[in-house]
Amino acid sequence: MSRYIALFLTISVCVSCKLKSTEDSLFDKHVMQLENNPKLYQPDKPDTIHLSEITNTEEATNFLLASLAQNYINESYYPQKTLLLKSISLFAKNNKAQEQLESLYLLAGIYKKDKNLYNEVKAIEDAITIANQENDEIWLFYLYSYIGEMYIREYNILKVIKYQTIANQYIKDVEFKDMSISTQMQVAKSLLYIGQYEKAYKLLQTLGHSINKGNTHYNENKRLQGIALFKLKAWKLSIEKLQEALVQEHLSENKFICHSILTYSYYLIGDLYRARLHKKRAMEYSSKNETSYTEIEFYKLCAKFAKENNEPKEVTECLTNAIEQYECILNTLNEQSLDQTIQSYSHIHEKRIYDQKITTYKYCVTGLLFILGISAVIYINRKKKRAYKLLALQQQIQGLENLESIKDEAKSFILRDFEIAKQIAMLRYVQKEQSTKFLKDLDKYSLIKNNDLLTTQWDKFYDHINISFNNFYSLLVEKYSYLNEKELQLCCMLIAGFKTEEIAAIWMQSVFSVHKHKTNIRKKIQAPEGANIINFLFNNLDLQ
């Protein structure tokens, strides 16, 4: 009985896990559809957003999806906080991790809007805990990137780089093409934060080809491309992208960024009329409650404009605004007194300039050392090559000298063998019976047995010919491959100085047969009738 209960429980667990996986997959699919085109989202029940109460996970999920759709359409929109908190509670109770993460991310945005830093951090920390439990590296990337963006508001660039680096570690093994569109956008944004503008632009450009105008990230992609191009000093291309981004932009903060960069870009290309237009628009969207480096740079540029147009009143106003922004930043950096804050900021500013100079010097010194190192390596390699060449030449010369002496000795031995062979052949042919005793004596001393010609070891004979007559045999075979074995033997014996009678004696054939072979050779090598075969071959085989 207990066995059946265990089996039933196992099946139940498997079925519940499969159902949970299917539900998570379905929810992710809905979120992806929202990202592609949130305006096409059709909720299961009408008026899902304006609920007075949420009682179950189904209502909570529909509420969340509808809220996400509205947030994607208009970034300034956020759902009711109480309903969202209720939804998070229901998701936690039913162990719906993906729904919890999306809800907490949305909740952090609400607290950011309310400037409730404590609860914003708490929402992100809760989401990180869940993502770690689920081992969801993509969400961990998002959440640590969010913390990095929070530090941008605190003007703590070191912490921005730290948390962005932590975020990037979670996706280091994931190919860019395998990421979702929202993850790709976040990766490109993180590259902008850490100053890798060219790489960020390339990724944004690639991503831009794969999303349509209905996609929630389309406008953001254009805006970020414009910012990256501005940082890369491609003013005209930056203007083009930012103009496209402004068409569908809703957030005042983003409109201010676009118009302020357009002001600066038009100023740099000399179009002062359009620069003034965008300056005016940027001022309309400038927020007195928010402070950023972008606004400071914008007011400094406005002061420069006003100075060039002889408008002292506007110069004073713009510089005053810039100073106010600086003071806000200094107050945000720490809670110290004003004097201490100014000293701290001055120190930071001076340190930044000092670090830039040190970095420049380091690059210069490194470049110089690199050039010197490369030059030294090239010089040493050249010296080594020359030394190796000289050594190789000496070895070649010595080898040639040794080879020449060996070759001369070999030639003398071979020629001696040739002479003996000729004499023996004649004896065998002319005085075959009379010289039997003499031949036995020669055989006794191995003069016949070891003579290549007499024992028909033609391969060794050809080697001797090559050594003695500058590769004659090899050149002959290469150029006149159609000569048969007898004709090759005849040519080699002729160049070795054998007479017709001696060749006939070696072959044990008549003199007429040797002449017939000579005639055949002349025909094959196309030598004139009666021509000296060896002289003809010498000229044609380039042996002179």
N, C-alpha and C positions, 0 to 999 in steps of 0.2 A: 504493500500500500504506500509506504513512504517513498518507494522508487517512483511511483506514478505521480505523487505530489511534487517531487523534485523535478521530474520531467515537465510537469505542467507549469511550474514556476519558471523554469528555463525558457520554455516556449513563450510565456507571458512577457518575460524580460526582453527576449529577442524581438517580439512583435512591437513592444512599446518603444524600443530603441529605433526600430525601423520607421515607426510612425513619427517619432521625434525628428529623425533625419529627413524624412519627407516634408514635414512641416517647415523645418529650417530652410530646406532647399526651395520650397515654394515662396517663403518670405523673402529670401535673397533674390529670387526671380522677380518678385513684385518691386523690390527696391531698384533693381537694375532697369526695369521698365520705366520707373519714375525718373531715373537719371537720363535715360534716352529721350524721353519727352513727357515731362510731368503734366502738361496740359491735356494729354490724352487719357489720364487716369480717370477711371470710372469706379467709384466706391460701390461696395455691395449694397449699402443702404444710403439713401440720400441724407444730406445734412448731417454727415458723420462728425464734423468738427464741432458743431454747436450742440453737443450733448450736455445735459444737466448733470448726468451721473453715468459712471461706467461700472458695470456689475460683473462682467466676465471677460475672459481673455480674447474672445472673438471681437467684442466691442472695442477692447483696448487696442487690438491689432489694427482694426479698421480706422480707429481714431489716429493711431500713429502714422499709418500710411497716408491718410488724408492730410495730416499735419506736415509730413515730409514733402508731399506734392506742393502744398502751398508755400513752404519754405524754399523749395527749389525754384518756384516761379518768382517769388519775391523774398529776397534774403532778409528783409527787415521784418518779415512775419514770423511770429512764434505762437504756439498754441497756449491754452490756459494752463498755468503752472499746476494748479490743483488736480486737473484731470490727467496731466502727464505724470504727476507723482503717483496717482492712483494706478495708472497703467503700469508704471515701473513695479509697483508693489505686486500687482497680479502676475506680471511676467516672472518676477523672482519666485513667487509662490509656485508657479507651474514650470519652473526651470527652463524658461525660454531665453537663452543667452543672447542670441542675435537681436531679439526685440529689446532686451534690456540695454544692450550696448547702443543701439540707435537712439533709444529714449534718453539715456544718460548724456549722449553727445548733444542732443537737442536741448536738454535741460541745462547743460553747461552754457549753451548759447543764450538762454534766457537770463541766467545769472550774470553773464558778461554784459548783456544789455542793461541789466539793473545795477551794474557795477558792484556786485556782491562777490568779491574776490574769494572769500573764504568758502562759500558754497560752490562756486565755480570749480575751485581746486578739488573740493570734496567729491563732486560729480565725476570729475576725470579720474580721481584716485579709485573710486568705486568701480568705474569702467575698466581700469587697468587690472584690478583684482579679478574681475570676471574674465577678462581676456587671457590673463595668465592661467586661470583655472581651465579654460577651454583650449589653451595653447594656440590661440588665434593670433598668429604673427602679423597679419595684415592690420587687424584692429590695434595691436600694440604699436605698430608703425604710426597709425593715425593719431593715437592718443599721446604718444611722446612728441610727435610733431606739433600737436595742439599746445602742449606745455612749452615747447620752444617758442611758439607764437605768443604765448602769454608773457614770456620774458622780453619779447620785442616791445610790448607795452610798458615794461619796466626798464627799458633801455639797457638791459644787461646782455650785451652781445655775446660774451663768453658763455653764459648759460644757454643762450640760443643755440650756439654752435655745439655745446655739450649735448643738449637733449636732441638736437637734430641728428647728431652722430649716432646717439643711442637708437633713435628711430630707424635710421638707415641700416643698422646692423640686423634688424628683424627681416629685412627684405633683400639682403645681400645675395642670397642664393636663388632669388626669383628673377627670371628673365623679364625685361621690361614689356615685351610683347604679350607675356602671359598674365600681366596684371589687369585688373579692371580699370575702366576709364578714370574713375575717381582716384584710384591709387596712383595711376600714372600722373594725374594732375598734381597730386600731393608731392610726388617725387620731384617733379619739375619745380614746384614751389620751394621745396627744401633746398634745391640746388641754387635757386636765386638767393635764398637767405644766407648761404655760405659763400656767395660770390662767384660761383661757377656759371657765369652768364651765358657763355657760348654753348656749353653742354645743355643748359636749361632750355635755350632757344631751339636747339636741334630737336630735343625731345618734344617740346610744345608744337613745333612745326610738324613733326611726324604725327603727333596725336591729332592735330588740327585737320589732317586729311581723312581721319576715320570717324569724325563726329559731325552731325548735321546741325542746322540752326535750331532745331527743337531741343537739342540736348542741353541739359542744365549747366554743363561745363563749357558750352560753346563761347559764351560771352567772356567768361573768366579766362579761357584760353587766349582769346584775342588780346585782352587787357595785359596778361602776363607776357605774351609775345612782345607787345609794345614796350613794356618796362624793360625786358631783356635787351631788346634792340636799342633802347635809349642808353642803357648801361654800356652797350657795345659801340656807342657813338654813331649808330646808323640812323640819323635823325629822320630822314624822309620815310624810311620803312617803318620807323616807330610811329610817326604821325599817321600813316595809313592804317596800321593795326589799331591804334587808340581811337581813331575816328569810327572804325567798324564796331569797336567795343561800346562806344557811347550810344549807339543806336538803341540798344536794348538794356542799358544800364539803369538800375533802380536805386541802388544805395547811394546816398549823398556822399559818403566817404569815398567810394570808388569813383564817382563823378569828379570829386575834387582832385583825386590822384591823376585821372586822365587829363583834365583841363590844365592842371599845374604843369604836367610833363609836356603837354602840347604847347603851353606858353613858352617853356624853356626851349623846346625843339624849334619852334618857329623863330624865336629870337636868334638861335644859333645859325639858322640858315638865312637870316636877314629879312624875313617876312614880318616886319614889325606890326603891320596892320592886323594880321591874324593873331599875332602874339598878344596884342592888346585885347582882342575879342575874347580869347580864352582866359586871359588874366581876369577879365571882368566876370566870366562865368565861374571861374575857380573861386573867386571871392564870395560869390553867391552860395557856394556849397561848403565854404570853409566853416568848420565847427569851432566855436569858442570854448566848448566844453572838452574837446578832445585835443590832445597835443601829439605832434609827430615831427620827425625830422623833415618830412616832406613839406609840412607847412612852414617850417623855419626857412628852408631853402627857397620856398615860393616867395615869402615876404622879402627875403634878401634880394631876389631877382626883381620883384616889384619896385623896391627902393632903387635898384640900378636903373630900371626903366625911367622912373620919375626923375632921377638925377640927369639922365641924358636928355630928357624933355624939359629941363629947367622947371620942375615942379617941387619946390622945397617943402611945401606943406605935406604932399603925399609921401615924400622921402621920409619925413619925420614920422608920419603915421605908420608906414610900413616897418621902419626900424623899431618903432615902439612895439608893434605886434610881434616882431621877431624876438625882441628882448623878453616880452611877456612869456612867449613860448619857451625860451631858454630857462626862465625862472621856474616855470612849471616842471620842466624836466629836472632841474636841480632839486626842487622840492620833492619830486618823486623818487629821486635816487636814494635819499636817506632823510631822516628826521633831524638832521643837525641844524645848527644856527645858520643864518644867511652867510656870515663871513666864512664859516667852515665849509659850507656848501660851495661857495664861490672858489675857495682854495682847492677843494676837492675836484671841482669841475675843471679848473685851470690846470691842475696836475694831470687829470685824465687827458685833456686836450694836448698839453705839452708832451705827455708820454706818447700819445698817438703820433704826433709829428716826429718825435724822437725815434719811435719804432719804425715809422715809414723810412726815415733816413737810414737807420741801421739796416733795414731790409734792403734798401737800395744799394748800400755799401756791400752788404753780403752778396747780393746778386752780382755786383761788379767784380768783387774779389773772386767769387766762385767762378764767374765767367773767365776772368783772367787766368786763374789757376788751371781751369779746364783747357783753355787754349794752349797754355804753356805745357801742360801734361801731354796733350795731343801732339804738340810740336816735338816734345822730347821723345815720345814713342815713335813718331815718324822718323826722326833723326836716327834713333838707335836701330830701328828696323832697316833703314837704308844702309847704315854701317854694317849691320849683320849680313845683309844681302850681298854687299860688296865683298866682305870677308869670305862668305860662303862661295861666291863666284870665283874669287881668286884661288881658294883652296880646291874647288872643283876643277878649275883649269890646270892647276899644278898636278892634280891626280890624273887628269886626262892626258897631259903631256907625258907624265911618267909612264902611264899605262901604254900609250902609243909607242914610246921608246922601247918598253919591254916587249910589246907585241911585235914591233919591227924586228928586234933581234931574234925573237922566237921564230918569226916568219922567215927570216933569212936562213936560220938553221934548218927549219922545216923544208924550205925550198931546196937547200943543198942535198938533204937526205932524199927528198922525193926525186930530184933530178938524177941522183945517183942510182935510185931504184929504176928510173926510166931507162937509163943507159944499160943497166944489167939486164932489164927485161928485154930490151931490143936485141942484145947480144944472144940471150938465151933463146929468144924466139927464132932468130935466124939459124941458130944451131939446130933447133928442133925441126926446122923446115928444110934446110939445105943438107944437113948432115945427120939426118935422123938416126940412121943405124950406126954410123961411125962414132957418134958422140954419146953413145949410151952410157959408157963408163964415166965420161966427164959429167953427164947430167946426174948420174948417181952420186958423184962426189958433191955436186952442187946441192943436191937434195939432202945430203948428209949434213951440210952446214945450214940448212933451212933457207937457202937463198931462193929456191923455187917455191917452197911451201908458203913462205910469208910474203911473197910478191903478189900484190893485189891483181896485177894484170894477168898473171899466168894462172891464178886460181879463180879468175872471173869474179872478184869482189869489186864490182864496178861502183858501188855506193861509196866505198872508201876512196876509190880512184877519183870520183867526182869531187869529194871533199878536198883531196890533194890539189886538184885542178883549181878549185875556188881559192885555196890559200895561195897557190903559186902564181895565178894569173888573174887576180883582182875580180873574183866572183864570176869568172867567165861562164861556168856551167849554169849557175843560177840565172844570169842574165839571158843566156841562150834559151833556156827552158821557158822563161817568162815571155820573151819576144816571139820565139818560134815554137810554140807549144805543139804544133802539128808535126814536128820531126819525130820519127820513131826511135826506138832504143838504139838500133844499129847506127843510125845517122848521128845520134848524140855522141855515141862512143867514138865514131870516126872523127867528128869535129874536135873532141877533147884530145884525142891522140895526135891529131894534126897540129894543134896549138902547142902540145908538149914536145913536138919536134920529131915525131915518128915518120919514117918514110913509108911509101906505099908498100914496098916489099915487106917491111917490118910489121905493118898492120896486117898484111895478108898472113904472115907467119903467126901472129897472135890469134887471129880469127881461125887459122887453119883452113883458109880459103885461097882461091886463086887471086892473082893481081888484077885480073879482069873484073872480078866481083867487086873489088875495092873501087876500081874506076867507075863501075856502074853506080855504086852508092854515092860517089862524089857527084856524078851527073844528076842524080835524083835530088841531092842537097841543093845544087845550084838552081834547079828548077823551083824548088820549094821556097828558097830564100830570095828568089828572083835576081840571082847574080848572073852576069853575062856568061856566055858559053866560053869555057876555057879559062875563066877568071880564077885568081887565087882565092880560095874559099876563106882562108884565115885573114887575108888583107881586107876582104869584103866585110867579114864579121867584125873586125876591129873597128872599121869605120861606122858600121850600123849599130854596134853595141856600145859605142862611146867608151872604148877601152884605151884610147891613146892618151 
